[in-house]
Amino acid sequence: MSLYFLNLKSRGRLIAEPDGSDLPNLAAALREALEAAREILASAIRQGAEPPVDLIFITDELGTELAAIPLIEALPASMQERLR
C-alpha cells in the first residue's frame, strides 16, 4: 500500500488533502479521484451551482504530482464531447 493524496484546484487555488489514503496503486487512486469528481459534480448540480473545483490532482507522500483529473472527465464520454 502507498499513500496517495487527492488534492483540489479551485479557481487557481490549491486545496491540499491533509491525510491521504492508503491505496494499492495509482490506478486505485485514479478511481478514487474520479468518484470524488462525480460526487462534486452531482452536489453542484443538485444545488444549481457551478462546481467549486476545477481539477483533482493526485500526489504521492513526497508531494510528487502523479496525475490530474479535470472534472469534465467524470462525465460520460458522450457528454464530454458535447461540452468540449
PDB file of N, CA, C and O in Angstrom, chain B, residues numbered from 101:
ATOM      1  N   MET B 101       0.839  -1.182   0.000  1.00  0.00           N
ATOM      2  CA  MET B 101       0.000   0.000   0.000  1.00  0.00           C
ATOM      3  C   MET B 101       0.886   1.247   0.000  1.00  0.00           C
ATOM      4  O   MET B 101       1.956   1.287   0.607  1.00  0.00           O
ATOM      5  N   SER B 102       0.395   2.246  -0.699  1.00  0.00           N
ATOM      6  CA  SER B 102       1.091   3.532  -0.758  1.00  0.00           C
ATOM      7  C   SER B 102       0.123   4.630  -0.361  1.00  0.00           C
ATOM      8  O   SER B 102      -1.094   4.467  -0.456  1.00  0.00           O
ATOM      9  N   LEU B 103       0.667   5.732   0.078  1.00  0.00           N
ATOM     10  CA  LEU B 103      -0.151   6.856   0.489  1.00  0.00           C
ATOM     11  C   LEU B 103      -0.324   7.810  -0.693  1.00  0.00           C
ATOM     12  O   LEU B 103       0.653   8.284  -1.274  1.00  0.00           O
ATOM     13  N   TYR B 104      -1.580   8.080  -1.035  1.00  0.00           N
ATOM     14  CA  TYR B 104      -1.917   8.997  -2.129  1.00  0.00           C
ATOM     15  C   TYR B 104      -2.781  10.119  -1.579  1.00  0.00           C
ATOM     16  O   TYR B 104      -3.593   9.912  -0.677  1.00  0.00           O
ATOM     17  N   PHE B 105      -2.594  11.315  -2.137  1.00  0.00           N
ATOM     18  CA  PHE B 105      -3.361  12.479  -1.733  1.00  0.00           C
ATOM     19  C   PHE B 105      -4.161  12.981  -2.921  1.00  0.00           C
ATOM     20  O   PHE B 105      -3.616  13.174  -4.008  1.00  0.00           O
ATOM     21  N   LEU B 106      -5.463  13.192  -2.710  1.00  0.00           N
ATOM     22  CA  LEU B 106      -6.340  13.741  -3.742  1.00  0.00           C
ATOM     23  C   LEU B 106      -6.524  15.226  -3.421  1.00  0.00           C
ATOM     24  O   LEU B 106      -7.371  15.598  -2.609  1.00  0.00           O
ATOM     25  N   ASN B 107      -5.737  16.043  -4.055  1.00  0.00           N
ATOM     26  CA  ASN B 107      -5.756  17.481  -3.823  1.00  0.00           C
ATOM     27  C   ASN B 107      -6.684  18.153  -4.835  1.00  0.00           C
ATOM     28  O   ASN B 107      -6.925  17.626  -5.921  1.00  0.00           O
ATOM     29  N   LEU B 108      -7.187  19.301  -4.466  1.00  0.00           N
ATOM     30  CA  LEU B 108      -8.143  20.010  -5.317  1.00  0.00           C
ATOM     31  C   LEU B 108      -7.550  21.313  -5.813  1.00  0.00           C
ATOM     32  O   LEU B 108      -6.735  21.943  -5.138  1.00  0.00           O
ATOM     33  N   LYS B 109      -7.972  21.702  -6.997  1.00  0.00           N
ATOM     34  CA  LYS B 109      -7.627  23.020  -7.530  1.00  0.00           C
ATOM     35  C   LYS B 109      -8.941  23.733  -7.800  1.00  0.00           C
ATOM     36  O   LYS B 109      -9.770  23.265  -8.582  1.00  0.00           O
ATOM     37  N   SER B 110      -9.117  24.857  -7.151  1.00  0.00           N
ATOM     38  CA  SER B 110     -10.347  25.623  -7.266  1.00  0.00           C
ATOM     39  C   SER B 110     -10.026  27.050  -7.687  1.00  0.00           C
ATOM     40  O   SER B 110      -9.497  27.843  -6.909  1.00  0.00           O
ATOM     41  N   ARG B 111     -10.356  27.357  -8.936  1.00  0.00           N
ATOM     42  CA  ARG B 111     -10.126  28.712  -9.468  1.00  0.00           C
ATOM     43  C   ARG B 111      -8.696  29.173  -9.211  1.00  0.00           C
ATOM     44  O   ARG B 111      -8.464  30.298  -8.768  1.00  0.00           O
ATOM     45  N   GLY B 112      -7.753  28.299  -9.490  1.00  0.00           N
ATOM     46  CA  GLY B 112      -6.348  28.614  -9.348  1.00  0.00           C
ATOM     47  C   GLY B 112      -5.778  28.430  -7.948  1.00  0.00           C
ATOM     48  O   GLY B 112      -4.568  28.547  -7.751  1.00  0.00           O
ATOM     49  N   ARG B 113      -6.631  28.146  -6.986  1.00  0.00           N
ATOM     50  CA  ARG B 113      -6.191  27.971  -5.604  1.00  0.00           C
ATOM     51  C   ARG B 113      -6.070  26.485  -5.295  1.00  0.00           C
ATOM     52  O   ARG B 113      -6.950  25.707  -5.660  1.00  0.00           O
ATOM     53  N   LEU B 114      -5.002  26.084  -4.634  1.00  0.00           N
ATOM     54  CA  LEU B 114      -4.785  24.695  -4.284  1.00  0.00           C
ATOM     55  C   LEU B 114      -5.343  24.396  -2.899  1.00  0.00           C
ATOM     56  O   LEU B 114      -5.152  25.162  -1.955  1.00  0.00           O
ATOM     57  N   ILE B 115      -6.037  23.265  -2.798  1.00  0.00           N
ATOM     58  CA  ILE B 115      -6.554  22.800  -1.517  1.00  0.00           C
ATOM     59  C   ILE B 115      -5.972  21.417  -1.302  1.00  0.00           C
ATOM     60  O   ILE B 115      -6.388  20.451  -1.942  1.00  0.00           O
ATOM     61  N   ALA B 116      -5.009  21.324  -0.401  1.00  0.00           N
ATOM     62  CA  ALA B 116      -4.296  20.071  -0.176  1.00  0.00           C
ATOM     63  C   ALA B 116      -5.075  19.161   0.765  1.00  0.00           C
ATOM     64  O   ALA B 116      -5.598  19.607   1.786  1.00  0.00           O
ATOM     65  N   GLU B 117      -5.145  17.892   0.412  1.00  0.00           N
ATOM     66  CA  GLU B 117      -5.740  16.898   1.299  1.00  0.00           C
ATOM     67  C   GLU B 117      -4.733  16.627   2.420  1.00  0.00           C
ATOM     68  O   GLU B 117      -3.582  16.291   2.141  1.00  0.00           O
ATOM     69  N   PRO B 118      -5.141  16.765   3.665  1.00  0.00           N
ATOM     70  CA  PRO B 118      -4.168  16.648   4.750  1.00  0.00           C
ATOM     71  C   PRO B 118      -3.746  15.220   5.108  1.00  0.00           C
ATOM     72  O   PRO B 118      -2.608  15.004   5.524  1.00  0.00           O
ATOM     73  N   ASP B 119      -4.643  14.247   4.954  1.00  0.00           N
ATOM     74  CA  ASP B 119      -4.364  12.911   5.475  1.00  0.00           C
ATOM     75  C   ASP B 119      -3.941  11.879   4.446  1.00  0.00           C
ATOM     76  O   ASP B 119      -3.131  11.003   4.752  1.00  0.00           O
ATOM     77  N   GLY B 120      -4.461  11.960   3.251  1.00  0.00           N
ATOM     78  CA  GLY B 120      -4.155  10.958   2.235  1.00  0.00           C
ATOM     79  C   GLY B 120      -4.898   9.658   2.475  1.00  0.00           C
ATOM     80  O   GLY B 120      -5.597   9.493   3.475  1.00  0.00           O
ATOM     81  N   SER B 121      -4.733   8.744   1.538  1.00  0.00           N
ATOM     82  CA  SER B 121      -5.391   7.433   1.609  1.00  0.00           C
ATOM     83  C   SER B 121      -4.386   6.354   1.257  1.00  0.00           C
ATOM     84  O   SER B 121      -3.614   6.494   0.308  1.00  0.00           O
ATOM     85  N   ASP B 122      -4.401   5.274   2.028  1.00  0.00           N
ATOM     86  CA  ASP B 122      -3.577   4.111   1.700  1.00  0.00           C
ATOM     87  C   ASP B 122      -4.280   3.326   0.609  1.00  0.00           C
ATOM     88  O   ASP B 122      -5.366   2.787   0.825  1.00  0.00           O
ATOM     89  N   LEU B 123      -3.669   3.262  -0.551  1.00  0.00           N
ATOM     90  CA  LEU B 123      -4.259   2.564  -1.694  1.00  0.00           C
ATOM     91  C   LEU B 123      -3.211   1.661  -2.317  1.00  0.00           C
ATOM     92  O   LEU B 123      -2.015   1.921  -2.191  1.00  0.00           O
ATOM     93  N   PRO B 124      -3.649   0.592  -2.996  1.00  0.00           N
ATOM     94  CA  PRO B 124      -2.691  -0.371  -3.526  1.00  0.00           C
ATOM     95  C   PRO B 124      -1.830   0.146  -4.675  1.00  0.00           C
ATOM     96  O   PRO B 124      -0.699  -0.305  -4.853  1.00  0.00           O
ATOM     97  N   ASN B 125      -2.367   1.107  -5.469  1.00  0.00           N
ATOM     98  CA  ASN B 125      -1.604   1.576  -6.622  1.00  0.00           C
ATOM     99  C   ASN B 125      -2.233   2.852  -7.184  1.00  0.00           C
ATOM    100  O   ASN B 125      -3.273   3.309  -6.709  1.00  0.00           O
ATOM    101  N   LEU B 126      -1.591   3.408  -8.189  1.00  0.00           N
ATOM    102  CA  LEU B 126      -2.083   4.638  -8.804  1.00  0.00           C
ATOM    103  C   LEU B 126      -3.445   4.434  -9.466  1.00  0.00           C
ATOM    104  O   LEU B 126      -4.277   5.341  -9.456  1.00  0.00           O
ATOM    105  N   ALA B 127      -3.679   3.266 -10.035  1.00  0.00           N
ATOM    106  CA  ALA B 127      -4.978   3.004 -10.665  1.00  0.00           C
ATOM    107  C   ALA B 127      -6.109   3.138  -9.646  1.00  0.00           C
ATOM    108  O   ALA B 127      -7.168   3.679  -9.963  1.00  0.00           O
ATOM    109  N   ALA B 128      -5.891   2.654  -8.436  1.00  0.00           N
ATOM    110  CA  ALA B 128      -6.903   2.782  -7.377  1.00  0.00           C
ATOM    111  C   ALA B 128      -7.088   4.247  -6.995  1.00  0.00           C
ATOM    112  O   ALA B 128      -8.210   4.689  -6.746  1.00  0.00           O
ATOM    113  N   ALA B 129      -6.004   4.992  -6.947  1.00  0.00           N
ATOM    114  CA  ALA B 129      -6.089   6.424  -6.643  1.00  0.00           C
ATOM    115  C   ALA B 129      -6.859   7.165  -7.738  1.00  0.00           C
ATOM    116  O   ALA B 129      -7.641   8.070  -7.445  1.00  0.00           O
ATOM    117  N   LEU B 130      -6.639   6.783  -8.992  1.00  0.00           N
ATOM    118  CA  LEU B 130      -7.376   7.391 -10.104  1.00  0.00           C
ATOM    119  C   LEU B 130      -8.873   7.095  -9.987  1.00  0.00           C
ATOM    120  O   LEU B 130      -9.700   7.972 -10.235  1.00  0.00           O
ATOM    121  N   ARG B 131      -9.220   5.871  -9.615  1.00  0.00           N
ATOM    122  CA  ARG B 131     -10.642   5.531  -9.416  1.00  0.00           C
ATOM    123  C   ARG B 131     -11.246   6.373  -8.298  1.00  0.00           C
ATOM    124  O   ARG B 131     -12.367   6.865  -8.425  1.00  0.00           O
ATOM    125  N   GLU B 132     -10.507   6.538  -7.208  1.00  0.00           N
ATOM    126  CA  GLU B 132     -10.978   7.370  -6.089  1.00  0.00           C
ATOM    127  C   GLU B 132     -11.180   8.821  -6.539  1.00  0.00           C
ATOM    128  O   GLU B 132     -12.178   9.451  -6.187  1.00  0.00           O
ATOM    129  N   ALA B 133     -10.235   9.344  -7.313  1.00  0.00           N
ATOM    130  CA  ALA B 133     -10.331  10.723  -7.791  1.00  0.00           C
ATOM    131  C   ALA B 133     -11.529  10.897  -8.714  1.00  0.00           C
ATOM    132  O   ALA B 133     -12.225  11.909  -8.636  1.00  0.00           O
ATOM    133  N   LEU B 134     -11.774   9.940  -9.571  1.00  0.00           N
ATOM    134  CA  LEU B 134     -12.912  10.003 -10.486  1.00  0.00           C
ATOM    135  C   LEU B 134     -14.226   9.965  -9.710  1.00  0.00           C
ATOM    136  O   LEU B 134     -15.162  10.698 -10.032  1.00  0.00           O
ATOM    137  N   GLU B 135     -14.296   9.121  -8.700  1.00  0.00           N
ATOM    138  CA  GLU B 135     -15.501   9.051  -7.861  1.00  0.00           C
ATOM    139  C   GLU B 135     -15.708  10.370  -7.114  1.00  0.00           C
ATOM    140  O   GLU B 135     -16.834  10.857  -7.012  1.00  0.00           O
ATOM    141  N   ALA B 136     -14.635  10.939  -6.598  1.00  0.00           N
ATOM    142  CA  ALA B 136     -14.737  12.234  -5.910  1.00  0.00           C
ATOM    143  C   ALA B 136     -15.214  13.319  -6.874  1.00  0.00           C
ATOM    144  O   ALA B 136     -16.041  14.154  -6.508  1.00  0.00           O
ATOM    145  N   ALA B 137     -14.702  13.310  -8.094  1.00  0.00           N
ATOM    146  CA  ALA B 137     -15.128  14.284  -9.104  1.00  0.00           C
ATOM    147  C   ALA B 137     -16.619  14.139  -9.394  1.00  0.00           C
ATOM    148  O   ALA B 137     -17.328  15.138  -9.522  1.00  0.00           O
ATOM    149  N   ARG B 138     -17.095  12.906  -9.496  1.00  0.00           N
ATOM    150  CA  ARG B 138     -18.532  12.683  -9.736  1.00  0.00           C
ATOM    151  C   ARG B 138     -19.376  13.204  -8.583  1.00  0.00           C
ATOM    152  O   ARG B 138     -20.436  13.790  -8.802  1.00  0.00           O
ATOM    153  N   GLU B 139     -18.910  12.994  -7.356  1.00  0.00           N
ATOM    154  CA  GLU B 139     -19.648  13.487  -6.190  1.00  0.00           C
ATOM    155  C   GLU B 139     -19.682  15.015  -6.163  1.00  0.00           C
ATOM    156  O   GLU B 139     -20.709  15.611  -5.840  1.00  0.00           O
ATOM    157  N   ILE B 140     -18.567  15.640  -6.499  1.00  0.00           N
ATOM    158  CA  ILE B 140     -18.507  17.106  -6.536  1.00  0.00           C
ATOM    159  C   ILE B 140     -19.459  17.642  -7.596  1.00  0.00           C
ATOM    160  O   ILE B 140     -20.196  18.593  -7.338  1.00  0.00           O
ATOM    161  N   LEU B 141     -19.453  17.049  -8.779  1.00  0.00           N
ATOM    162  CA  LEU B 141     -20.362  17.484  -9.849  1.00  0.00           C
ATOM    163  C   LEU B 141     -21.818  17.265  -9.468  1.00  0.00           C
ATOM    164  O   LEU B 141     -22.651  18.145  -9.684  1.00  0.00           O
ATOM    165  N   ALA B 142     -22.133  16.108  -8.908  1.00  0.00           N
ATOM    166  CA  ALA B 142     -23.517  15.811  -8.521  1.00  0.00           C
ATOM    167  C   ALA B 142     -24.022  16.808  -7.484  1.00  0.00           C
ATOM    168  O   ALA B 142     -25.157  17.275  -7.568  1.00  0.00           O
ATOM    169  N   SER B 143     -23.190  17.128  -6.522  1.00  0.00           N
ATOM    170  CA  SER B 143     -23.583  18.087  -5.491  1.00  0.00           C
ATOM    171  C   SER B 143     -23.837  19.461  -6.095  1.00  0.00           C
ATOM    172  O   SER B 143     -24.813  20.124  -5.744  1.00  0.00           O
ATOM    173  N   ALA B 144     -22.968  19.889  -6.995  1.00  0.00           N
ATOM    174  CA  ALA B 144     -23.148  21.187  -7.651  1.00  0.00           C
ATOM    175  C   ALA B 144     -24.433  21.217  -8.475  1.00  0.00           C
ATOM    176  O   ALA B 144     -25.155  22.214  -8.466  1.00  0.00           O
ATOM    177  N   ILE B 145     -24.717  20.134  -9.182  1.00  0.00           N
ATOM    178  CA  ILE B 145     -25.927  20.062  -9.997  1.00  0.00           C
ATOM    179  C   ILE B 145     -27.168  20.135  -9.103  1.00  0.00           C
ATOM    180  O   ILE B 145     -28.118  20.856  -9.405  1.00  0.00           O
ATOM    181  N   ARG B 146     -27.150  19.383  -8.004  1.00  0.00           N
ATOM    182  CA  ARG B 146     -28.295  19.410  -7.080  1.00  0.00           C
ATOM    183  C   ARG B 146     -28.539  20.813  -6.528  1.00  0.00           C
ATOM    184  O   ARG B 146     -29.684  21.207  -6.305  1.00  0.00           O
ATOM    185  N   GLN B 147     -27.474  21.554  -6.312  1.00  0.00           N
ATOM    186  CA  GLN B 147     -27.590  22.906  -5.759  1.00  0.00           C
ATOM    187  C   GLN B 147     -27.808  23.967  -6.822  1.00  0.00           C
ATOM    188  O   GLN B 147     -28.045  25.133  -6.505  1.00  0.00           O
ATOM    189  N   GLY B 148     -27.729  23.563  -8.093  1.00  0.00           N
ATOM    190  CA  GLY B 148     -27.875  24.528  -9.185  1.00  0.00           C
ATOM    191  C   GLY B 148     -26.729  25.524  -9.224  1.00  0.00           C
ATOM    192  O   GLY B 148     -26.913  26.693  -9.563  1.00  0.00           O
ATOM    193  N   ALA B 149     -25.543  25.044  -8.871  1.00  0.00           N
ATOM    194  CA  ALA B 149     -24.378  25.922  -8.779  1.00  0.00           C
ATOM    195  C   ALA B 149     -23.251  25.418  -9.673  1.00  0.00           C
ATOM    196  O   ALA B 149     -23.273  24.287 -10.157  1.00  0.00           O
ATOM    197  N   GLU B 150     -22.280  26.281  -9.876  1.00  0.00           N
ATOM    198  CA  GLU B 150     -21.062  25.885 -10.580  1.00  0.00           C
ATOM    199  C   GLU B 150     -20.258  24.972  -9.660  1.00  0.00           C
ATOM    200  O   GLU B 150     -20.255  25.178  -8.446  1.00  0.00           O
ATOM    201  N   PRO B 151     -19.586  23.983 -10.200  1.00  0.00           N
ATOM    202  CA  PRO B 151     -18.728  23.158  -9.346  1.00  0.00           C
ATOM    203  C   PRO B 151     -17.643  24.017  -8.701  1.00  0.00           C
ATOM    204  O   PRO B 151     -17.057  24.869  -9.368  1.00  0.00           O
ATOM    205  N   PRO B 152     -17.369  23.806  -7.415  1.00  0.00           N
ATOM    206  CA  PRO B 152     -16.375  24.616  -6.726  1.00  0.00           C
ATOM    207  C   PRO B 152     -14.934  24.203  -7.023  1.00  0.00           C
ATOM    208  O   PRO B 152     -13.992  24.851  -6.567  1.00  0.00           O
ATOM    209  N   VAL B 153     -14.768  23.135  -7.778  1.00  0.00           N
ATOM    210  CA  VAL B 153     -13.445  22.584  -8.056  1.00  0.00           C
ATOM    211  C   VAL B 153     -13.287  22.430  -9.559  1.00  0.00           C
ATOM    212  O   VAL B 153     -14.234  22.060 -10.253  1.00  0.00           O
ATOM    213  N   ASP B 154     -12.085  22.714 -10.066  1.00  0.00           N
ATOM    214  CA  ASP B 154     -11.793  22.568 -11.489  1.00  0.00           C
ATOM    215  C   ASP B 154     -11.077  21.257 -11.789  1.00  0.00           C
ATOM    216  O   ASP B 154     -11.231  20.674 -12.862  1.00  0.00           O
ATOM    217  N   LEU B 155     -10.295  20.810 -10.821  1.00  0.00           N
ATOM    218  CA  LEU B 155      -9.353  19.731 -11.090  1.00  0.00           C
ATOM    219  C   LEU B 155      -9.026  19.008  -9.790  1.00  0.00           C
ATOM    220  O   LEU B 155      -8.939  19.626  -8.728  1.00  0.00           O
ATOM    221  N   ILE B 156      -8.848  17.702  -9.884  1.00  0.00           N
ATOM    222  CA  ILE B 156      -8.330  16.915  -8.771  1.00  0.00           C
ATOM    223  C   ILE B 156      -6.975  16.391  -9.218  1.00  0.00           C
ATOM    224  O   ILE B 156      -6.857  15.777 -10.278  1.00  0.00           O
ATOM    225  N   PHE B 157      -5.961  16.636  -8.410  1.00  0.00           N
ATOM    226  CA  PHE B 157      -4.662  16.087  -8.777  1.00  0.00           C
ATOM    227  C   PHE B 157      -4.147  15.186  -7.664  1.00  0.00           C
ATOM    228  O   PHE B 157      -4.323  15.455  -6.476  1.00  0.00           O
ATOM    229  N   ILE B 158      -3.519  14.131  -8.085  1.00  0.00           N
ATOM    230  CA  ILE B 158      -3.049  13.087  -7.179  1.00  0.00           C
ATOM    231  C   ILE B 158      -1.554  13.274  -6.964  1.00  0.00           C
ATOM    232  O   ILE B 158      -0.785  13.427  -7.913  1.00  0.00           O
ATOM    233  N   THR B 159      -1.161  13.258  -5.693  1.00  0.00           N
ATOM    234  CA  THR B 159       0.256  13.293  -5.359  1.00  0.00           C
ATOM    235  C   THR B 159       0.601  12.102  -4.473  1.00  0.00           C
ATOM    236  O   THR B 159      -0.267  11.503  -3.837  1.00  0.00           O
ATOM    237  N   ASP B 160       1.875  11.779  -4.449  1.00  0.00           N
ATOM    238  CA  ASP B 160       2.331  10.738  -3.541  1.00  0.00           C
ATOM    239  C   ASP B 160       2.743  11.385  -2.218  1.00  0.00           C
ATOM    240  O   ASP B 160       2.584  12.592  -2.036  1.00  0.00           O
ATOM    241  N   GLU B 161       3.270  10.579  -1.299  1.00  0.00           N
ATOM    242  CA  GLU B 161       3.611  11.104   0.024  1.00  0.00           C
ATOM    243  C   GLU B 161       4.780  12.088  -0.002  1.00  0.00           C
ATOM    244  O   GLU B 161       5.004  12.802   0.975  1.00  0.00           O
ATOM    245  N   LEU B 162       5.522  12.133  -1.097  1.00  0.00           N
ATOM    246  CA  LEU B 162       6.603  13.104  -1.241  1.00  0.00           C
ATOM    247  C   LEU B 162       6.138  14.407  -1.883  1.00  0.00           C
ATOM    248  O   LEU B 162       6.905  15.365  -1.988  1.00  0.00           O
ATOM    249  N   GLY B 163       4.864  14.437  -2.314  1.00  0.00           N
ATOM    250  CA  GLY B 163       4.312  15.624  -2.959  1.00  0.00           C
ATOM    251  C   GLY B 163       4.478  15.637  -4.462  1.00  0.00           C
ATOM    252  O   GLY B 163       4.168  16.635  -5.112  1.00  0.00           O
ATOM    253  N   THR B 164       4.962  14.542  -5.023  1.00  0.00           N
ATOM    254  CA  THR B 164       5.129  14.448  -6.474  1.00  0.00           C
ATOM    255  C   THR B 164       3.771  14.297  -7.137  1.00  0.00           C
ATOM    256  O   THR B 164       2.999  13.407  -6.780  1.00  0.00           O
ATOM    257  N   GLU B 165       3.474  15.162  -8.100  1.00  0.00           N
ATOM    258  CA  GLU B 165       2.197  15.053  -8.811  1.00  0.00           C
ATOM    259  C   GLU B 165       2.261  13.866  -9.765  1.00  0.00           C
ATOM    260  O   GLU B 165       3.156  13.767 -10.604  1.00  0.00           O
ATOM    261  N   LEU B 166       1.288  12.965  -9.617  1.00  0.00           N
ATOM    262  CA  LEU B 166       1.256  11.738 -10.407  1.00  0.00           C
ATOM    263  C   LEU B 166       0.217  11.769 -11.518  1.00  0.00           C
ATOM    264  O   LEU B 166       0.399  11.137 -12.558  1.00  0.00           O
ATOM    265  N   ALA B 167      -0.865  12.499 -11.302  1.00  0.00           N
ATOM    266  CA  ALA B 167      -1.942  12.561 -12.299  1.00  0.00           C
ATOM    267  C   ALA B 167      -2.850  13.734 -11.964  1.00  0.00           C
ATOM    268  O   ALA B 167      -2.889  14.212 -10.831  1.00  0.00           O
ATOM    269  N   ALA B 168      -3.577  14.185 -12.979  1.00  0.00           N
ATOM    270  CA  ALA B 168      -4.556  15.254 -12.805  1.00  0.00           C
ATOM    271  C   ALA B 168      -5.847  14.848 -13.497  1.00  0.00           C
ATOM    272  O   ALA B 168      -5.828  14.344 -14.620  1.00  0.00           O
ATOM    273  N   ILE B 169      -6.959  15.069 -12.827  1.00  0.00           N
ATOM    274  CA  ILE B 169      -8.274  14.703 -13.358  1.00  0.00           C
ATOM    275  C   ILE B 169      -9.133  15.967 -13.454  1.00  0.00           C
ATOM    276  O   ILE B 169      -9.632  16.437 -12.432  1.00  0.00           O
ATOM    277  N   PRO B 170      -9.316  16.528 -14.649  1.00  0.00           N
ATOM    278  CA  PRO B 170     -10.275  17.630 -14.789  1.00  0.00           C
ATOM    279  C   PRO B 170     -11.689  17.098 -14.509  1.00  0.00           C
ATOM    280  O   PRO B 170     -12.002  15.960 -14.858  1.00  0.00           O
ATOM    281  N   LEU B 171     -12.524  17.905 -13.893  1.00  0.00           N
ATOM    282  CA  LEU B 171     -13.864  17.431 -13.533  1.00  0.00           C
ATOM    283  C   LEU B 171     -14.650  16.937 -14.734  1.00  0.00           C
ATOM    284  O   LEU B 171     -15.486  16.045 -14.591  1.00  0.00           O
ATOM    285  N   ILE B 172     -14.405  17.491 -15.913  1.00  0.00           N
ATOM    286  CA  ILE B 172     -15.142  17.064 -17.103  1.00  0.00           C
ATOM    287  C   ILE B 172     -14.956  15.565 -17.366  1.00  0.00           C
ATOM    288  O   ILE B 172     -15.832  14.935 -17.959  1.00  0.00           O
ATOM    289  N   GLU B 173     -13.837  14.990 -16.937  1.00  0.00           N
ATOM    290  CA  GLU B 173     -13.589  13.570 -17.159  1.00  0.00           C
ATOM    291  C   GLU B 173     -14.498  12.667 -16.336  1.00  0.00           C
ATOM    292  O   GLU B 173     -14.549  11.460 -16.573  1.00  0.00           O
ATOM    293  N   ALA B 174     -15.216  13.238 -15.369  1.00  0.00           N
ATOM    294  CA  ALA B 174     -16.158  12.464 -14.572  1.00  0.00           C
ATOM    295  C   ALA B 174     -17.475  12.244 -15.309  1.00  0.00           C
ATOM    296  O   ALA B 174     -18.291  11.419 -14.897  1.00  0.00           O
ATOM    297  N   LEU B 175     -17.679  12.977 -16.392  1.00  0.00           N
ATOM    298  CA  LEU B 175     -18.913  12.852 -17.168  1.00  0.00           C
ATOM    299  C   LEU B 175     -18.792  11.699 -18.164  1.00  0.00           C
ATOM    300  O   LEU B 175     -17.684  11.330 -18.553  1.00  0.00           O
ATOM    301  N   PRO B 176     -19.926  11.132 -18.575  1.00  0.00           N
ATOM    302  CA  PRO B 176     -19.889  10.125 -19.633  1.00  0.00           C
ATOM    303  C   PRO B 176     -19.246  10.707 -20.904  1.00  0.00           C
ATOM    304  O   PRO B 176     -19.347  11.906 -21.161  1.00  0.00           O
ATOM    305  N   ALA B 177     -18.595   9.865 -21.680  1.00  0.00           N
ATOM    306  CA  ALA B 177     -17.852  10.297 -22.869  1.00  0.00           C
ATOM    307  C   ALA B 177     -18.712  11.121 -23.829  1.00  0.00           C
ATOM    308  O   ALA B 177     -18.236  12.108 -24.391  1.00  0.00           O
ATOM    309  N   SER B 178     -19.971  10.726 -24.021  1.00  0.00           N
ATOM    310  CA  SER B 178     -20.828  11.461 -24.958  1.00  0.00           C
ATOM    311  C   SER B 178     -21.079  12.895 -24.479  1.00  0.00           C
ATOM    312  O   SER B 178     -21.168  13.811 -25.296  1.00  0.00           O
ATOM    313  N   MET B 179     -21.191  13.091 -23.189  1.00  0.00           N
ATOM    314  CA  MET B 179     -21.381  14.438 -22.658  1.00  0.00           C
ATOM    315  C   MET B 179     -20.089  15.248 -22.738  1.00  0.00           C
ATOM    316  O   MET B 179     -20.120  16.451 -22.999  1.00  0.00           O
ATOM    317  N   GLN B 180     -18.966  14.594 -22.515  1.00  0.00           N
ATOM    318  CA  GLN B 180     -17.683  15.274 -22.637  1.00  0.00           C
ATOM    319  C   GLN B 180     -17.511  15.855 -24.030  1.00  0.00           C
ATOM    320  O   GLN B 180     -17.081  16.998 -24.185  1.00  0.00           O
ATOM    321  N   GLU B 181     -17.848  15.061 -25.049  1.00  0.00           N
ATOM    322  CA  GLU B 181     -17.709  15.510 -26.434  1.00  0.00           C
ATOM    323  C   GLU B 181     -18.572  16.731 -26.721  1.00  0.00           C
ATOM    324  O   GLU B 181     -18.132  17.655 -27.404  1.00  0.00           O
ATOM    325  N   ARG B 182     -19.801  16.741 -26.203  1.00  0.00           N
ATOM    326  CA  ARG B 182     -20.688  17.875 -26.438  1.00  0.00           C
ATOM    327  C   ARG B 182     -20.201  19.149 -25.749  1.00  0.00           C
ATOM    328  O   ARG B 182     -20.463  20.253 -26.226  1.00  0.00           O
ATOM    329  N   LEU B 183     -19.504  19.001 -24.644  1.00  0.00           N
ATOM    330  CA  LEU B 183     -19.067  20.163 -23.870  1.00  0.00           C
ATOM    331  C   LEU B 183     -17.716  20.705 -24.303  1.00  0.00           C
ATOM    332  O   LEU B 183     -17.353  21.822 -23.934  1.00  0.00           O
ATOM    333  N   ARG B 184     -16.977  19.947 -25.067  1.00  0.00           N
ATOM    334  CA  ARG B 184     -15.644  20.414 -25.482  1.00  0.00           C
ATOM    335  C   ARG B 184     -15.725  21.339 -26.665  1.00  0.00           C
ATOM    336  O   ARG B 184     -14.698  21.823 -27.141  1.00  0.00           O
TER     337      ARG B 184
END
